[in-house]
Amino acid sequence: MVALFTPCCTSHLLHKFTQSLDFTGFMLIVQKYGGTSVGSVERIVSVAQRVSQAAKAGNSIVVVVSAMGKTTDGLVKLAAEISKNPCRREMDMLLSTGEQVSIALVSMALQELGQPAISLTGAQVGIVTEAEHTRARILHIQTERIKKHLEEGKVVVVAGFQGISSSNALEITTLGRGGSDTSAVAIAAALQADYCEIYTDVPGILTTDPRLVPEAQLISEITCDEMLELASLGAKVLHPRAVEIARNYGMPLVVRSSWTDDPGTWVTSSQNKERSLINLEIARPVDNVQYDTDQAKVALLRVPDKPGVAASLFGEIARQDVDVDLIIQSIHEGNTNDIAFTVFTPVLPKAEAVAAAIAPVLGSHKSNQAEEAEVMVQQNIAKVSIAGAGMIGRPGVAAKMFATLAAASVNIQMISTSEIKVSCVISAQECDRAVAALKEAFELDTPTPPTPPIPLTPPIPPTPVRGVALDINQARLAIRQVQDRPGTAGKLFGLLADHNISVDMIIQSQRCHIVNGVPMRDIAFTVARIDAEAAQKMLQAKAAEYGWGEVALDQAIAKVSIVGAGMVGQPGVAAKMFAALAQHHINIQMIATSEIKISCVVTQEEGVKALQVIHAAFGLAGSEKFIVPV
């Protein structure tokens, strides 16, 4: 097991966190227990014993709990038996009852152990939210009542997942999926707790989903940025909204097993800003604008659409010690793909030489020489990016970026996305204009030039990859012949945002076709599978109006990603990932990257295998097997 967080480091961290205690000479801790942790009377008693032990040690404890076991699923089923399309207000009224059962029983169990405790609903705690039923975001938390009970020596047991609207109507609201995680971290931030513990059915954050790779390894420490990029990690032990709050407020999290006393995984943030607790969860989704004018682009057009192509190209690039920034592989046209990547200008000659040498090899199987792979090099480009934890689940953010660039007459040449970053390659001449427009649009201070991610403490371990994630719940939409002019991407993704459809990967092809005198490119992107058919129908209906061609849908895809802050400055990481896939004859359909993440789209049937071979290639497996409780 990689020792990323040693006991001495833990002691140092906890010492640092105990400098501003509010209630006692000990710690203020928020603990969250999920549905499996309180799924039966026996488990509730076990939770109460753990909480009581922490309280008797002199700590002030707030406990946030979910509904018991599958209670929420059962309530949803009941509603479906009554109505095919139940009112969202009534769904909130119904679903909020699940947590009320849990808090009452946990509080009773604590009282039976002699530990004073009181249960409070979200409304009683003062969790004030937007008036958005079933998906509300937290505005602020009125902490006076919690503080009063803590000062009286009580454990405060809070219903997660729920709040109350700020309107005069005082409507009960729920926070949506992962709401109890979000409640717990928000309460911890509002109380300025020393840390927040998330108790779950796995021992912490693992290098991948233990249900798919039983030898998945426990990660001792991970940054919030890495955790956000692993938002689709199989075990889903932390909801991105909770991590976003922790990142914004510098709140340390620890993810632990409900069944053991093992130390778990610390999720840390370098952020330590004085940040208002008003509009707690609807703060600006974008933290900063980054830019880099010292870049050049190399594109290989018409490379074969077969396993091993990306591995051959980036393997040779790695051998030449060339560090690559963005990588994109667009959807195939016939039997070929385009692969483009950016490098820092000083190493362009070396990168161009590698691409020129390998292009004939990649295309040597073809008989038609006119269709051989072609190398295209472009200098005087810039990369401009928006970054922020609040981008997750907010479909309008990317669309706003594209529309802003269009309004500034800036054309987008490449797009690459991750959970917390959207990057566009533009002309270097347009960089200042683009940055100024984005800064104004997102109400930001002076934009930040690109800097490497802040290193972990202790230093990054020898392996640059921290985890491997698989998402099998996405579908890909490809729009053929989209006009290559400013404003096109803004209109396209604005339409999706207007229909509340979030987009994940976005790839713009490098090949340009002239149709009736108008330059055209293809754009492909992934969305949640449940939104795919509606998105396809809506976009196809707009095709004539907006001047684009066929909208093709592929629901049989999977996205596999590697994440790690240590990837920066490591040229061979991408090549290693691509080689692992090639060795097992897994074809890559799309590639998108950020500084700390590389994602590939493969066929759905090869998704699990892709995850397993990549996990093995980076040596992330441990000797112990983890079994996730049912």
PANULUM-323060 format. One record per residue (C-alpha): chain; x, y, z. Coordinates in nm, 3 decimals, padded with zeros to 5 digits. Each point is the difference from the previous one (the first is absolute). Layout:
N
A/X/Y/Z
...
//
This chain:
630
A/00.000/00.000/00.000
A/00.132/00.345/-00.089
A/00.066/00.194/00.318
A/-00.130/00.340/-00.101
A/-00.104/00.117/00.344
A/00.219/-00.114/00.286
A/-00.108/00.000/00.366
A/00.231/00.292/00.074
A/-00.160/00.196/-00.284
A/-00.344/-00.080/00.140
A/00.101/00.128/00.342
A/00.137/00.317/-00.154
A/-00.319/00.050/-00.200
A/-00.227/-00.052/00.298
A/00.214/00.230/00.212
A/-00.039/00.270/-00.263
A/-00.377/-00.051/-00.010
A/-00.043/00.034/00.378
A/00.126/00.356/00.027
A/-00.345/00.166/-00.023
A/-00.240/-00.208/00.208
A/-00.330/00.162/00.085
A/-00.159/-00.211/00.271
A/00.252/-00.201/00.201
A/00.369/-00.061/00.032
A/-00.052/-00.295/-00.231
A/-00.136/-00.018/-00.353
A/-00.318/00.087/-00.181
A/-00.069/-00.288/-00.239
A/-00.282/-00.057/-00.248
A/-00.068/-00.367/-00.075
A/-00.217/-00.125/-00.287
A/-00.145/-00.352/-00.017
A/-00.154/-00.131/-00.320
A/-00.302/-00.221/-00.048
A/00.189/-00.330/00.034
A/00.158/00.120/00.325
A/-00.345/00.051/00.157
A/-00.177/-00.276/-00.195
A/-00.117/-00.201/00.302
A/-00.051/00.033/00.375
A/00.329/-00.182/00.062
A/00.187/00.240/-00.226
A/-00.165/00.303/00.158
A/00.113/-00.122/00.342
A/00.352/-00.048/-00.138
A/00.000/00.357/-00.136
A/-00.123/00.132/00.333
A/00.283/-00.179/00.179
A/00.259/00.154/-00.232
A/-00.150/00.348/00.039
A/-00.027/-00.035/00.377
A/00.362/-00.104/00.023
A/00.111/00.310/-00.191
A/-00.218/00.224/00.216
A/00.122/-00.155/00.326
A/00.357/00.082/-00.113
A/-00.098/00.364/00.036
A/-00.083/00.085/-00.359
A/-00.303/00.195/-00.118
A/-00.182/-00.218/-00.252
A/-00.256/00.073/-00.270
A/-00.134/-00.310/-00.174
A/-00.163/00.014/-00.344
A/-00.186/-00.311/-00.110
A/-00.169/-00.130/-00.313
A/-00.322/-00.197/-00.020
A/00.024/-00.364/00.111
A/00.121/-00.244/-00.266
A/-00.224/00.005/-00.306
A/-00.268/00.219/00.161
A/00.029/00.276/-00.262
A/-00.027/-00.253/-00.285
A/-00.311/-00.143/00.164
A/-00.159/00.343/00.030
A/00.075/00.076/-00.365
A/-00.164/-00.330/-00.095
A/-00.309/00.085/00.204
A/-00.030/00.333/-00.176
A/00.032/-00.170/-00.339
A/-00.290/-00.231/00.088
A/-00.216/00.308/00.059
A/00.118/00.222/-00.284
A/00.215/-00.037/-00.309
A/00.104/00.364/00.029
A/-00.028/00.101/00.367
A/00.019/00.364/00.104
A/00.354/00.092/00.101
A/-00.123/00.184/00.309
A/-00.183/-00.306/00.124
A/00.305/-00.217/-00.076
A/00.205/00.222/00.232
A/-00.268/-00.028/00.267
A/00.005/-00.378/-00.038
A/00.374/-00.064/-00.027
A/00.091/00.228/00.291
A/-00.178/-00.240/00.237
A/00.267/-00.268/-00.046
A/00.269/00.198/00.180
A/-00.238/00.097/00.279
A/-00.038/-00.367/00.094
A/00.378/-00.041/00.010
A/00.075/00.306/00.214
A/-00.263/-00.091/00.258
A/00.131/-00.358/00.034
A/00.366/00.106/00.018
A/-00.084/00.260/00.263
A/-00.193/-00.261/00.203
A/00.293/-00.241/-00.025
A/00.240/00.266/00.129
A/-00.230/00.083/00.289
A/-00.018/-00.369/00.093
A/00.381/00.007/00.030
A/-00.023/00.294/00.238
A/00.114/00.253/-00.259
A/-00.220/00.313/-00.021
A/-00.117/00.046/-00.358
A/-00.264/00.181/-00.200
A/-00.130/-00.061/-00.353
A/-00.067/00.290/-00.237
A/-00.146/00.014/-00.349
A/00.162/00.210/-00.268
A/-00.254/00.274/00.063
A/00.062/-00.005/00.377
A/00.373/00.025/-00.053
A/-00.048/00.295/-00.231
A/00.129/-00.144/-00.329
A/-00.138/00.266/-00.235
A/-00.010/-00.092/-00.368
A/-00.120/00.121/-00.337
A/-00.369/-00.061/-00.071
A/00.091/-00.278/-00.245
A/-00.178/-00.321/00.091
A/00.198/-00.329/-00.026
A/00.328/00.176/-00.092
A/00.039/00.302/00.227
A/00.338/00.155/00.079
A/00.086/00.133/00.344
A/-00.005/00.379/00.048
A/00.110/00.018/00.363
A/-00.029/-00.178/00.333
A/-00.127/00.162/00.318
A/00.232/-00.156/00.257
A/-00.130/00.158/00.322
A/-00.220/-00.294/00.102
A/00.271/-00.260/-00.067
A/00.253/00.203/00.202
A/-00.242/00.034/00.290
A/-00.054/-00.377/00.023
A/00.372/-00.071/-00.035
A/00.076/00.240/00.285
A/-00.249/-00.201/00.209
A/00.208/-00.312/-00.062
A/-00.243/-00.163/-00.242
A/00.077/-00.189/-00.318
A/-00.204/00.165/-00.274
A/-00.144/-00.254/-00.247
A/-00.097/00.171/-00.326
A/-00.209/-00.125/-00.292
A/00.213/00.009/-00.311
A/-00.125/00.057/-00.354
A/-00.259/00.262/00.096
A/-00.051/00.367/00.074
A/-00.260/00.273/-00.015
A/-00.048/00.270/-00.260
A/00.080/00.360/00.077
A/-00.336/00.122/-00.122
A/-00.285/00.091/00.234
A/-00.163/-00.330/-00.095
A/00.270/-00.192/00.191
A/-00.018/-00.295/-00.236
A/00.175/-00.326/00.084
A/00.267/-00.066/-00.264
A/00.243/-00.282/-00.071
A/00.350/00.030/-00.140
A/-00.004/-00.283/-00.252
A/00.242/-00.290/-00.038
A/00.283/00.004/00.255
A/-00.191/00.251/00.209
A/00.107/-00.137/00.339
A/00.369/00.038/-00.092
A/-00.077/00.355/-00.108
A/-00.189/00.075/00.322
A/00.282/-00.131/00.217
A/00.280/00.196/-00.166
A/-00.210/00.317/-00.017
A/-00.076/-00.024/00.373
A/00.369/-00.062/00.070
A/00.092/00.310/-00.202
A/-00.267/00.213/00.167
A/00.113/-00.108/00.348
A/00.369/00.026/-00.094
A/00.041/-00.355/00.126
A/00.344/-00.152/00.031
A/-00.086/-00.264/-00.256
A/-00.285/-00.202/-00.145
A/-00.013/-00.380/00.008
A/-00.193/-00.186/-00.271
A/-00.079/-00.357/00.111
A/-00.081/-00.242/-00.279
A/00.017/-00.368/-00.095
A/00.354/00.011/-00.141
A/00.323/00.069/00.195
A/00.062/00.333/-00.176
A/00.077/00.123/-00.350
A/00.137/-00.287/-00.206
A/00.203/00.009/-00.320
A/-00.305/-00.131/-00.186
A/-00.336/-00.171/00.053
A/00.064/-00.305/00.222
A/-00.302/-00.173/-00.152
A/00.191/-00.012/-00.328
A/00.355/-00.030/00.135
A/-00.002/-00.167/00.344
A/00.371/00.079/00.039
A/-00.071/00.374/-00.017
A/00.232/00.185/00.235
A/-00.087/00.242/00.278
A/00.122/00.355/-00.063
A/00.118/00.162/00.323
A/-00.037/00.359/-00.122
A/-00.143/00.164/-00.311
A/-00.058/00.363/-00.093
A/-00.346/00.144/-00.059
A/00.094/00.075/-00.361
A/00.097/-00.362/-00.060
A/-00.316/-00.118/00.175
A/-00.215/00.223/-00.219
A/00.164/-00.136/-00.313
A/-00.082/-00.347/00.135
A/-00.365/00.100/00.030
A/-00.100/-00.308/-00.199
A/00.203/-00.237/00.219
A/-00.192/-00.327/00.021
A/-00.058/-00.016/00.376
A/-00.138/00.358/00.002
A/00.093/00.046/00.363
A/-00.006/00.381/-00.016
A/-00.237/00.219/-00.194
A/00.171/00.277/-00.204
A/-00.215/00.271/00.161
A/00.138/-00.097/00.340
A/00.356/00.008/-00.132
A/-00.068/00.339/-00.161
A/-00.102/00.148/00.336
A/00.300/-00.157/00.172
A/00.230/00.145/-00.265
A/-00.154/00.347/00.013
A/00.018/00.025/00.380
A/00.319/-00.197/00.064
A/-00.194/-00.260/00.202
A/00.199/-00.322/00.057
A/-00.198/-00.317/-00.065
A/00.077/-00.354/00.104
A/-00.181/-00.295/-00.158
A/-00.015/-00.305/00.228
A/-00.168/-00.335/00.029
A/-00.300/-00.030/00.230
A/00.114/-00.350/00.094
A/00.364/00.053/00.105
A/00.225/00.248/00.178
A/00.240/00.028/-00.295
A/00.132/00.350/-00.074
A/-00.169/00.035/-00.341
A/00.084/00.264/-00.261
A/00.058/00.371/00.059
A/-00.135/00.232/-00.268
A/00.189/00.329/00.025
A/-00.011/00.343/-00.158
A/00.261/00.270/-00.036
A/-00.276/00.261/00.010
A/-00.007/00.200/00.320
A/-00.183/00.309/-00.116
A/-00.225/00.214/00.212
A/-00.320/-00.078/-00.184
A/-00.350/00.117/00.081
A/-00.239/-00.262/00.134
A/-00.288/00.180/-00.169
A/-00.104/-00.165/-00.328
A/00.210/-00.289/00.121
A/-00.070/-00.234/-00.290
A/-00.086/00.240/-00.280
A/00.326/00.188/-00.003
A/00.166/00.064/-00.333
A/00.053/-00.329/-00.183
A/00.328/00.122/-00.154
A/00.294/00.086/00.226
A/00.240/00.137/-00.258
A/00.095/00.046/-00.361
A/00.334/-00.145/-00.104
A/00.192/00.059/-00.320
A/00.319/-00.108/-00.174
A/00.134/00.163/-00.316
A/00.312/-00.215/-00.021
A/-00.166/-00.292/-00.179
A/-00.005/-00.160/-00.344
A/-00.231/-00.264/-00.148
A/00.091/-00.317/-00.185
A/-00.281/-00.195/-00.171
A/00.012/-00.332/-00.181
A/-00.287/-00.026/-00.243
A/-00.142/-00.324/-00.140
A/00.180/-00.244/00.229
A/-00.145/-00.354/00.004
A/-00.291/-00.062/00.235
A/00.147/-00.307/00.169
A/00.159/-00.101/00.334
A/00.361/00.107/00.051
A/00.012/00.322/-00.200
A/-00.002/00.238/00.299
A/00.239/-00.233/00.185
A/00.250/00.008/-00.290
A/-00.015/00.377/-00.036
A/00.021/00.098/00.366
A/00.241/-00.282/00.082
A/00.249/00.151/-00.244
A/-00.073/00.350/00.130
A/00.071/-00.122/00.354
A/00.327/-00.163/-00.112
A/00.105/00.337/-00.139
A/-00.081/00.152/00.342
A/-00.259/00.239/-00.144
A/-00.261/00.113/00.251
A/-00.347/00.031/-00.153
A/-00.272/00.226/00.137
A/-00.343/-00.047/-00.162
A/-00.081/-00.315/-00.196
A/-00.318/-00.048/-00.197
A/-00.111/-00.279/-00.231
A/-00.315/00.074/-00.193
A/-00.266/-00.240/-00.123
A/00.082/-00.210/-00.303
A/-00.073/00.086/-00.359
A/-00.017/-00.324/-00.193
A/00.293/-00.211/00.121
A/00.214/00.290/00.123
A/00.031/00.239/00.292
A/00.172/00.330/00.070
A/00.230/00.037/00.300
A/00.120/00.343/00.111
A/00.216/00.107/00.290
A/00.162/00.316/00.130
A/00.356/00.045/00.121
A/00.201/00.288/00.134
A/00.157/00.194/-00.287
A/00.367/-00.078/00.080
A/-00.056/-00.375/-00.054
A/-00.209/00.039/-00.316
A/00.282/-00.099/-00.240
A/00.051/-00.327/00.183
A/-00.376/-00.071/00.016
A/-00.042/00.083/-00.368
A/00.288/-00.231/-00.093
A/-00.154/-00.288/00.195
A/-00.341/00.053/-00.163
A/00.153/00.026/-00.349
A/00.200/-00.320/00.053
A/-00.290/-00.205/00.131
A/-00.273/00.120/-00.239
A/00.117/-00.214/-00.296
A/00.023/-00.304/00.228
A/-00.354/00.050/00.127
A/-00.137/00.030/-00.353
A/00.223/-00.255/-00.173
A/-00.275/-00.263/-00.028
A/-00.202/00.210/-00.243
A/00.017/-00.031/-00.375
A/-00.138/00.346/-00.074
A/00.293/00.234/00.068
A/-00.227/00.304/-00.017
A/-00.155/-00.122/00.324
A/00.328/-00.042/00.190
A/00.026/00.157/00.346
A/00.085/00.369/-00.014
A/00.183/00.212/00.257
A/-00.129/00.351/00.060
A/00.195/00.244/00.221
A/-00.128/00.331/00.128
A/00.187/00.260/00.200
A/-00.119/00.328/00.147
A/-00.277/-00.164/00.197
A/-00.109/00.044/00.360
A/-00.183/-00.215/00.250
A/-00.260/00.175/00.211
A/-00.180/-00.188/00.276
A/-00.268/00.049/00.261
A/00.034/-00.204/00.317
A/-00.216/-00.053/00.306
A/-00.152/-00.268/00.219
A/-00.345/00.150/-00.047
A/-00.011/-00.095/-00.368
A/-00.113/-00.355/00.077
A/-00.369/-00.048/-00.070
A/-00.050/00.354/-00.131
A/-00.064/-00.040/-00.372
A/00.013/00.369/-00.083
A/00.363/00.062/00.095
A/00.170/-00.134/-00.314
A/-00.272/00.155/-00.215
A/00.062/00.336/00.166
A/00.373/-00.028/-00.074
A/-00.062/-00.078/-00.367
A/-00.261/00.277/-00.035
A/00.236/00.249/00.165
A/00.280/-00.086/-00.242
A/-00.244/00.031/-00.291
A/-00.114/00.343/00.115
A/00.367/00.103/00.004
A/00.039/-00.136/-00.358
A/00.239/-00.272/00.116
A/-00.011/-00.325/-00.197
A/00.059/-00.330/00.185
A/00.247/-00.239/-00.164
A/00.010/-00.277/00.263
A/-00.211/-00.083/00.305
A/00.098/-00.231/00.285
A/-00.196/-00.049/00.320
A/00.010/-00.163/00.340
A/-00.227/00.014/00.306
A/00.152/00.326/00.126
A/00.157/00.157/-00.308
A/-00.085/00.102/-00.356
A/00.291/00.092/-00.230
A/-00.014/00.154/-00.345
A/00.280/00.048/-00.250
A/-00.027/00.333/-00.181
A/00.221/00.233/-00.201
A/00.274/00.159/00.213
A/-00.099/00.339/-00.141
A/-00.343/-00.038/00.158
A/00.119/-00.115/00.344
A/-00.010/00.339/00.177
A/-00.348/00.068/-00.135
A/-00.121/-00.346/00.098
A/00.139/00.021/00.352
A/-00.147/00.345/00.062
A/-00.342/-00.112/-00.124
A/00.001/-00.316/00.214
A/00.114/00.192/00.307
A/-00.290/00.239/-00.041
A/-00.255/-00.271/-00.079
A/00.085/-00.208/00.306
A/00.055/00.304/00.227
A/00.359/-00.088/00.081
A/00.302/00.196/00.109
A/00.326/-00.005/-00.192
A/00.035/-00.329/-00.190
A/00.267/-00.245/00.102
A/00.273/-00.124/-00.234
A/00.035/-00.380/00.000
A/00.178/-00.146/00.300
A/00.053/-00.362/00.097
A/-00.246/-00.139/00.256
A/00.113/00.050/00.358
A/00.188/-00.315/00.101
A/-00.137/-00.236/00.258
A/00.137/-00.002/00.351
A/00.196/-00.220/00.042
A/00.155/00.007/-00.352
A/-00.164/-00.176/-00.292
A/00.077/-00.373/00.007
A/00.201/-00.171/-00.275
A/-00.315/-00.098/-00.191
A/-00.151/00.305/-00.172
A/-00.346/-00.158/-00.030
A/-00.213/-00.005/00.315
A/-00.312/-00.169/-00.130
A/-00.184/-00.145/-00.298
A/-00.368/00.077/-00.059
A/-00.262/-00.160/-00.221
A/-00.326/00.162/-00.106
A/-00.242/-00.229/-00.185
A/-00.297/00.236/00.027
A/00.085/00.227/-00.289
A/-00.095/00.017/-00.367
A/00.171/00.179/-00.286
A/-00.162/00.244/-00.239
A/00.183/00.095/-00.319
A/-00.112/00.289/-00.219
A/00.134/-00.008/-00.352
A/00.086/00.315/-00.194
A/-00.028/00.275/00.258
A/00.094/00.347/-00.125
A/00.355/00.094/00.099
A/-00.059/00.358/00.108
A/-00.027/00.195/00.327
A/-00.326/-00.063/00.183
A/-00.073/-00.351/-00.122
A/00.111/-00.177/00.320
A/-00.177/00.262/00.210
A/-00.330/-00.060/-00.179
A/00.034/-00.379/00.009
A/00.086/-00.036/00.366
A/-00.230/00.285/00.094
A/-00.288/-00.206/-00.139
A/00.104/-00.295/00.215
A/00.033/00.223/00.308
A/-00.347/00.146/-00.062
A/-00.132/-00.358/00.019
A/00.201/-00.065/00.320
A/00.222/-00.258/-00.171
A/00.353/-00.021/00.139
A/00.283/-00.079/-00.241
A/00.316/-00.186/00.101
A/00.264/-00.055/-00.271
A/-00.003/00.238/-00.298
A/00.215/-00.067/-00.309
A/00.024/00.215/-00.310
A/00.149/-00.171/-00.306
A/00.313/00.138/-00.164
A/-00.102/-00.081/-00.357
A/-00.178/00.284/-00.174
A/-00.236/-00.047/-00.297
A/-00.125/00.277/-00.227
A/-00.372/-00.032/-00.071
A/-00.150/00.266/-00.228
A/00.292/00.226/00.083
A/-00.046/-00.039/00.378
A/00.268/-00.178/00.211
A/-00.151/-00.287/00.198
A/00.125/-00.221/00.284
A/-00.151/-00.282/00.204
A/-00.066/00.033/00.375
A/-00.046/-00.296/00.233
A/-00.089/00.006/00.368
A/-00.125/-00.228/00.273
A/-00.308/00.042/00.219
A/-00.172/-00.211/00.262
A/-00.170/-00.292/-00.172
A/-00.340/00.094/00.143
A/00.024/00.336/-00.181
A/00.136/-00.132/-00.330
A/-00.313/-00.069/-00.203
A/-00.165/00.326/00.101
A/00.319/00.188/-00.089
A/00.021/-00.170/-00.340
A/-00.361/00.080/-00.088
A/00.034/00.361/00.111
A/00.325/00.058/-00.191
A/-00.124/-00.172/-00.314
A/-00.311/00.217/00.007
A/00.227/00.306/00.004
A/00.229/-00.125/-00.278
A/-00.159/00.196/-00.284
A/-00.022/00.318/00.206
A/00.361/-00.011/00.118
A/00.152/-00.150/-00.314
A/00.147/-00.325/00.122
A/-00.036/-00.352/-00.131
A/-00.086/-00.341/00.142
A/-00.009/-00.049/00.379
A/00.122/-00.355/00.067
A/-00.049/-00.175/00.334
A/00.207/-00.284/00.145
A/-00.116/-00.130/00.338
A/00.241/-00.294/00.013
A/00.305/00.187/00.130
A/00.202/00.018/00.319
A/00.241/00.265/00.126
A/00.313/-00.110/00.184
A/00.224/00.260/00.165
A/00.324/00.025/00.193
A/00.053/00.280/00.253
A/00.303/00.126/00.188
A/00.170/00.328/00.085
A/00.333/-00.177/-00.060
A/-00.079/-00.030/-00.372
A/00.121/00.356/-00.060
A/00.342/-00.008/-00.167
A/-00.010/-00.379/-00.052
A/00.008/-00.057/-00.380
A/-00.049/-00.377/00.014
A/-00.329/-00.013/00.193
A/-00.235/00.034/-00.297
A/00.210/-00.242/-00.204
A/-00.019/-00.257/00.279
A/-00.377/00.025/00.016
A/-00.039/-00.028/-00.377
A/00.248/-00.290/-00.017
A/-00.193/-00.196/00.265
A/-00.315/00.032/-00.210
A/00.180/-00.090/-00.321
A/00.159/-00.312/00.150
A/-00.351/-00.129/00.070
A/-00.132/00.106/-00.343
A/-00.230/00.266/00.145
A/-00.064/00.277/-00.251
A/-00.011/00.363/00.116
A/-00.290/00.196/-00.149
A/00.058/00.340/00.165
A/00.271/00.159/00.216
A/-00.021/00.312/00.217
A/00.243/00.126/00.263
A/00.060/00.257/00.270
A/00.314/00.057/00.205
A/-00.084/-00.277/00.247
A/-00.238/-00.223/-00.198
A/-00.002/-00.206/-00.320
A/-00.330/-00.146/-00.122
A/-00.065/-00.248/-00.280
A/-00.329/-00.112/-00.148
A/-00.016/-00.370/-00.088
A/-00.285/-00.236/-00.079
A/-00.232/-00.079/00.290
A/00.080/-00.372/-00.014
A/00.371/00.076/00.043
A/-00.042/00.254/00.281
A/00.062/-00.230/00.296
A/00.293/-00.170/-00.172
A/00.149/00.342/-00.084
A/-00.025/00.104/00.365
A/00.166/-00.320/00.119
A/00.292/00.005/-00.245
A/00.076/00.368/00.064
A/-00.015/-00.053/00.377
A/00.245/-00.289/-00.036
A/00.230/00.193/-00.238
A/00.061/00.271/00.259
A/00.062/-00.249/00.280
A/-00.287/00.123/00.215
A/-00.113/-00.340/00.131
A/00.070/-00.098/00.359
A/00.024/-00.339/00.168
A/-00.321/00.037/00.200
A/-00.341/-00.055/-00.157
A/-00.287/00.229/00.094
A/-00.353/-00.134/00.010
A/-00.277/00.258/-00.015
A/-00.281/-00.095/00.242
A/-00.341/-00.059/-00.154
//
